[in-house]
Amino acid sequence: MVTRGFFSGRRPPSDSDARVPPGQYLEQGFPVLSAGPTPRVRPEDWSFTLKHGPRPLKTWNWAEFNALPQSKMTRDIHCVTAWTKFNTPWQGVMIDDILADAGIEPPTAYTLALSFDGYSTNVPTKDLVTGKAMVALLYEGKPITADHGGPARLLVPHLYFWKSAKWVNGLQFTERDEPGFWELRGYHMYGDPWREQRYSSDP
Amino acid sequence: MSAEPSSQSPWQAATITRIERRTPRVTSFWFRPSRPFTHLAGQHVDVRLTAPDGYQARRSYSIASAPGAGTAIELAIERLDDGEVSPFFHDVAAVGDEIELRGPLGGHFIWEESDGGPILLVGGGSGVVPLMAMVRHRTLRNTAVPVALVFSARVWDEVIFRDELIGLDDRLDGFNLVLTLTREPARRPSDYSRRVDARMMAQAIERLPTAPRLTYVCGSNDFVSAAADALIDAGIPAEIVRTERYGV
């Protein structure tokens, strides 16, 4: 349905069309969104745990985690609130390297990312491995600020950005695809921006 | 979140039935959906504009009206000069126009009568809009749930819904309005003229008969960060603080 009198808009430059998913606009800033107050997690209180269901597989403290091999990913990111930001530069530990350090293969096909503030979000395990995702520690070469999820946040850049859990403190492998915080509140179980999977009723 | 039949587009046409200027930068638009729905206080809708060449822009707007208040929902839209959707509404949209919308949406920043109270609401600028839906819901349901609303605006003339809020405050029925103006002196004896802080939050909490059961904070990212920190410094547990940020 064409809207009467709407012509202009903030169109992406034509050479970037192919990088902006449907329904998204290009944002230069870096908006902040969250469901509650920003937790202030001190490095000495920080830890990261891999779990299979309720059973812990391995836990790292801040120093141990920072000693893991680090990689860089520069990616376009897409928020469900309709902004897309190009070329965001992150550094952190690939999920592959976390699993390698724990000496395990992923035990199940589904994962819940868990956070210090009680947030959770589900991601299929295959979307976390083979170079697709990391636990990010740095943004633009500097520690991630608390409002953007520091000290550490999940980065799954090919899915809507609520899947990239802020203040992440663990990954829990689950037998079934279990909805997380927003997925229980009407948002999509998978969240592919290229298929516009914003809300639970989207195909 | 409404159940949307998968065979049907989640988007629907809604007709603008009324337009009313609220402040120099905020105007309310009433939309009558072609497929009526009942929302929850605090929910939003997505609005989608389509240009003749197919280009689309979409934004989320909180609903200001109470659930069940009428056949049209009220969106109070702030004009953002560098925006692409809000200038369209302020400069072009007219009564009778059809606009596509989707919703109601959102399952976290909501308050229902059954959630109980007391509740503490903290809004900055147009962040008051979803809180207004909660205040109106309380009024329409005629419940005694104690509510305090701390509303921060730059100046008196930018206090959205000002007459309605002061009218509700004057009823002394358990709704407390605390205004704070950041760029002007306070106009009412019980109001403030500074940014929100822990002492202001503590004094707002004292206006409630018991500690709040839930608190809702909405506004710009900077406002929400400052207000949420102030609430925690005033002794509110983080687990009962729900936030909604404009993002930018």
Contacts between the chains, C-beta under 8 A, distances in Angstrom:
chain1	res1	chain2	res2	distance
A	1	B	13	6.3
A	1	B	50	6.0
A	1	B	98	7.0
A	1	B	100	5.6
A	2	B	50	5.2
A	2	B	51	7.1
A	2	B	52	5.5
A	3	B	49	4.4
A	3	B	50	5.1
A	3	B	51	7.3
A	3	B	88	7.7
A	3	B	97	7.8
A	3	B	99	6.6
A	3	B	100	7.5
A	4	B	92	7.7
A	4	B	97	5.6
A	4	B	98	7.8
A	5	B	88	7.2
A	5	B	92	4.0
A	5	B	93	7.6
A	5	B	97	7.9
A	6	B	49	4.4
A	6	B	50	6.8
A	6	B	51	5.4
A	6	B	57	7.7
A	6	B	88	5.5
A	6	B	92	7.0
A	7	B	51	5.5
A	7	B	52	7.0
A	8	B	51	7.6
A	8	B	84	7.1
A	9	B	49	7.3
A	9	B	51	6.2
A	9	B	55	5.7
A	9	B	57	4.8
A	9	B	84	4.5
A	10	B	57	7.0
A	10	B	84	4.2
A	11	B	55	5.9
A	22	B	56	7.9
A	23	B	48	7.8
A	23	B	56	6.4
A	23	B	58	5.4
A	25	B	57	6.5
A	25	B	84	7.2
A	27	B	248	8.0
A	29	B	248	5.9
A	31	B	221	7.1
A	31	B	245	7.8
A	31	B	246	7.7
A	31	B	247	3.3
A	31	B	248	4.8
A	32	B	221	4.3
A	32	B	245	5.9
A	32	B	247	6.3
A	33	B	245	5.4
A	33	B	247	5.0
A	34	B	243	6.3
A	34	B	245	6.8
A	35	B	108	5.5
A	35	B	109	7.9
A	35	B	242	6.6
A	35	B	243	6.4
A	36	B	228	7.4
A	36	B	238	6.2
A	36	B	239	7.8
A	36	B	241	5.5
A	36	B	242	6.3
A	36	B	243	5.5
A	37	B	228	3.7
A	37	B	229	7.0
A	37	B	231	7.4
A	37	B	232	6.0
A	37	B	238	4.9
A	37	B	241	5.1
A	37	B	243	6.5
A	38	B	225	6.1
A	38	B	228	6.9
A	38	B	229	7.9
A	39	B	238	7.2
A	79	B	247	7.6
A	81	B	60	6.1
A	81	B	247	5.9
A	82	B	58	5.4
A	82	B	59	6.7
A	82	B	60	7.7
A	83	B	247	7.4
A	117	B	238	7.2
A	118	B	239	7.4
A	147	B	221	7.0
A	147	B	225	6.4
A	181	B	108	7.8
A	182	B	108	7.7
A	184	B	107	7.3
A	185	B	1	7.1
A	185	B	106	7.2
A	185	B	107	3.1
A	185	B	108	5.0
A	186	B	1	3.2
A	186	B	105	6.5
A	186	B	106	6.9
A	186	B	107	4.7
A	199	B	1	7.1
A	199	B	4	7.9
A	199	B	10	7.2
A	199	B	105	6.6
A	200	B	1	6.7
A	201	B	3	7.4
A	201	B	4	4.0
A	201	B	6	6.4
A	201	B	10	5.8
A	202	B	10	7.4
A	203	B	6	6.8
